[in-house]
Amino acid sequence: MEQPLHTIAAVRTSWLAPQRLGALAGSVAIVLGVVWSLATGLAQTLAEKVPELLQAQVLPQDKLPDKTPPPPPPDLKIPPPPFVPPPDFVIQSENAVTDTITTQSKIPTKPLISSPASIGRPHTCMQNYPAISQRLGEEGITLLAFTVTAEGNVANITVAKSSGSDRLDSAAVACAADWHYKPAIQANQPVSVSWKTNVVWKLK
């Protein structure tokens, strides 16, 4: 059994249909309204801003802001130049030659004094050696200081330097008391002089 052939024709709606023309006109009107609103608002804003930008204010001369002058530069103190002392000039003047008389004072000199000389045997005191000092083995040298008088006697005997033993020193003083001298001579006259001598204490 054969199928019947059916032809389906597409129904195309034309752009010029009254329904499409009305919708298109409404869309165009809306777009134009929006564009017109934006253009009008922007133009009004620019019109309000331009006078403000171009407005200039002229101030009178007395109301101009004061221009303060710049501060003066700081006062820099210049240090004084270093002090250089002037050189010393020495002017040598010729000294006037004067006649000077020099006198030499003559100091009177004393006549020479001869030394005293011992009389008899030399100064030895071995005969006065203390027995205790001999047993103890004491030895030494006693330096005596004394005065040889104008008569040749010995006076003012002192121990100038000890031998280290009081017994030996005392024996030396007792021994020197018996000494005799030829007195010292000055201007042919016997005089007293100070004198020193050693007394040697030594065991054989």
PAMAR-173379 format. One record per residue: x, y, z of N, C-alpha, C, O in turn. Coordinates in steps of 0.1 Angstrom, whole numbers, plus 5000, padded with zeros to 4 digits. Example, Ala and Ser with C-alpha at 12.3 -4.5 7.8 and 13.67 -1.06 7.14 Angstrom:
PAMAR-173379
513249435078512349555078513249675078514249675085512849785071513749895071512950005079513450115080
//
This chain:
PAMAR-173379
500949885000500050005000500950125000501750135009500850204991501650324989501250434998500050465001502350495004502150615013501750735004502250744993500950815009500650935002501751045004502251055015502051104994503051214994502451335000501451384995503151385010502651515016503751615014504951585016503451735010504451845008504251945019503152005020505351955026505252055038506052175033507252165031505352285032506052405027506252495040505352515048507452545040507852635052507152765050507252825039506652805061505952935060506953045065507353035076507353135056508353235059507653365062506653405054508053425072507353555076508253665070509453665073507753755064508453865058508853965068508153985078510054035066510554135075509654255074509654335084508954265065508054385063506754365069505754435067506654255077505354235083505054345093505954395099503854375096503454485105503954455119504354545126503954325123504454295137505854325138506354385148506754285128508154315130508454465129509354505136507754535120508154675119507854745132508554835136506754715139506454775151507554755162507954845170507954625163509054595173510354665170510954715179510654665157511954735153511954885156512854945161510754935153510655085156510755115170511355215174510155025179510255045193511655035198512155115207512454935193513854925198514655045194515455095201514455085181515255205177514955325185515755405188513655335189513255455197513955455211514355555216513955325216514655315229516155355229516655425237516755295218518255325217518455475215519355525221517655535207517855675204517555755217518255855219516655715225516355785237517555775247517955875254518055655248519255645257520355725252521055795260520655725239521855805234521555945236522456025239520355995233519956135235520156175250520756285252519756085259519856125273521356135277521756235284522156045272523556045276524256175270525056245276523856195257524456315251524056445257524856535259522756455261522356575267522956595281523356705284523056485289523656505303525156535302525656615310525856475292527256505291527556645286528456715291526656685277526856825272526556925283527257025284525556895291525156985302526356995312526657105318526856875315528056875325529156955320529757035327529556935307530657015301530357165301531257245303529157195299528757335298528857405312529257515313528657325323528757375336530257385341530657465348531057285336532457285340533257385333534257435339532957415320533857505313533957645319535057695320532857705323532957835330533857835342534557925345533657725350534457715362535957705358536757765365536257635348537757615344538257745338539457775340537357825332537857945325537758065334538158175330537158045346536958165354538358215360539058125365538658335359539958395364539558505374538658575372540358515384540158605395541258705395542458665396540958835394541958935394541959005408540959065412543058995415543059045429543659185428544559215419543159275436543759415436545259405441545659305447545959515439547359515442547559505457548559445462546659565465546859565480546559435486546959405497545859345478545459215484546359105479546158985482547359145472548359035467549058975479549359055489549258855479550058795491551458855492552158865482551858875504553158935506554258825504554158715508555158875496556258785493557358815503558058925502557558735512558658755523560058735516560258635509560858825519562258815513562958695519562658655530563858635512564558525518565458565529565858675530565658475539566458515550567858545546568458495536568558635554569958675550570858555553570558475561571958555546572858445548573458455562573658565567573858335568574358335581575658415582576458415572575858485593577158565595578258475598578458425609579058455588580258365590581458455595581858545588581958425607583058495613584358445607584658325608585058535600586358495594587358495606587558595612588058375607589058365618590158465615590558485604590758525626591858615624593058545619593258425621593858615611595058545606596058505617596058575628596758405615597758355626598758465629599258535620599058475642599958575647601358535644601858425649602158605637603558575635604358685641604258805637605058655652605858755659606958815649607558745641607158945651608159005642609558955646609758925658610458945636611758895640612558995648612359115647613358935657614159015666615359065659616158985654615559195658616759255652617659295664617259375672618859245663619859285673620859375667621559345657620859495672621759595667622959605676622859635688624059565670625259565678625859705678626159765668626059755690626659885691628159875695628459785704628959955690630359955693630560005707630160115710631059915716631259965729632460055730633460035724632160155738633260255739634460195747634260135758635560215742636760155748637060245760637360365759637060185772637360255784638660205790638860085789639360285796640560245803640160195816639760265825640360065818640059995831641359965838642359925832641359995850642459965859642159845868641259855876642859735866642559615874643659615885644859625883643059595896643959585908643859445914642759385915644959385917644959255923645359265938646359325942644359215946644559225960645459115964645258995961646459145971647359045976646858995990646859066000646558865989646158796002647358756009648158686004647458796021648658756029648658606031647658556037649658546027649758406029650558376042651558446046650058276049650758236061652058166058652058086048652958186066654258106064653957956066653057916073654757876059654557736059654857686073655657736080654057576076654257516089654957376087654457296078655957356094656657226093655857116101655157146110655956996097655256886104655956846117657256856117655156816127655856766139656556636137656056556128657556606144658256476143658356416157658556476167658156276156658156206169659556196175660556186167659656196188660956176195660956036200660055986206662055976199662255836204661755736193661855766181661355616198661055506189659655546182658955626187659455476171658255506164656955466172657055396182655855526167654655506175654255356174653655306165654555296185654055156187653655136201654255186210652555056202652055036216651954886219651154836227652854806212652754656215653054626229652554526235653854716236654054686250652854716259652754666270651854786253650554806260649454716256648354736259649754606248648754516243648054446254648754376262646754466256646054406267646154256267646154196256646354196279646554046279645253976275645353876269644154026279642853966276642753966260642253866255643054076254642954086239643853986233643553926222645053966239646053866233645453726234645553646225644753686246644253556247643053536238642853426233642253646236641053636227641453646212640553636204642653686209643153706195642553826189642353826177642353936197641854056191642954136184643954156190642654176172643554256164642854376158641554376157643554476152642854586146643854706145644954696149643254816140643954936138643055046144641955066141643655126154643055236160643555366154644755386155642655446149643155576143642855686154641755706159643955746158643955846169644055986163644856006154643256086168643356226165643756306178643156276188644756396176645156466188645856596184645956626172646256666194646956796192648356786197648656746208649356826188650756836192650956976196650957066188651257006209651357136214652657196210653557126205652857326212654057396209655257346218656357356214654957276229655957216237656357076233657257016238655557016223655856886218655056776225655256656223654156816234653356716241652056676232651756746223651356566236650156526230648956556239648956516251647956626233646756656241645556636233645556616220644456636240643056616233643056496224642656496212643356376230643456256222641956196221641256196231641656166209640356106206640555986196641455986189639555896196639555786187638755826174637555846175639455856163638855896151638155776144637155786137638755656145638255536139638555416148639755396151637655336152637855226162638455106155638255086143639155026163639654906158638654796159638954686153637554816165636554716167636554656181635754576185637554696189637654646203637854766212638754846210637054786222637154896231638454886239639054986243638854766242640054746250641354796242642154856248641354766230642454806221642454956220643555026220641255016218641155166216641655236229642355336228641155186240641555246253643055236255643755326260643655126251645155106253645855196244646955246247645355226232645955316222645955456228646955526227644855506234644755636240645755656251646455756252645855556260646855556271648255556266649155616272648455486255649855476250650255616244651355656246649355676236649655806230649855916239650556016236649355906252649556016261651056036265651356136270651855926263653255936267654155976255655355986257653556006244654356036232654856186233654256266240656056206226656556336226657056366211657456276204656856496207657156536194658056666194658056736204658756676183659356806180658256886174657556856164657857006180656757076176656857136162657957146156655757166156655757226143656257366143656157436154656957406133657557536133656957626122656757576110656557746125655957846116656657976119656558026130657258036109657958156110658958156122659058246130659658036122660758016132660158016146660958036156658857986147658257976160657557846162656857806152657657766173656857646175655457676177655057776184654557596170653057626171652457486173652957386171651157496178650357376180649657336166649257426159649557216164648957166152648157036155648356966165647157016147646356896148647056786140647656806130646856656146647656546140646856416142645956406150647156326133646456196133647556086131648456106123647255966137648155856134647455726138646455726145647955616132647355486134648155406144649455406144647455336152648155236162647755096157646555066157648655016153648454886148648554786159649554776166647454706160647454596170647454466162646454426155648554396163648654266155649554166163650654196168648954056165649653946173650753876164650453856152651853836170652853766162652553626161653353546156
//
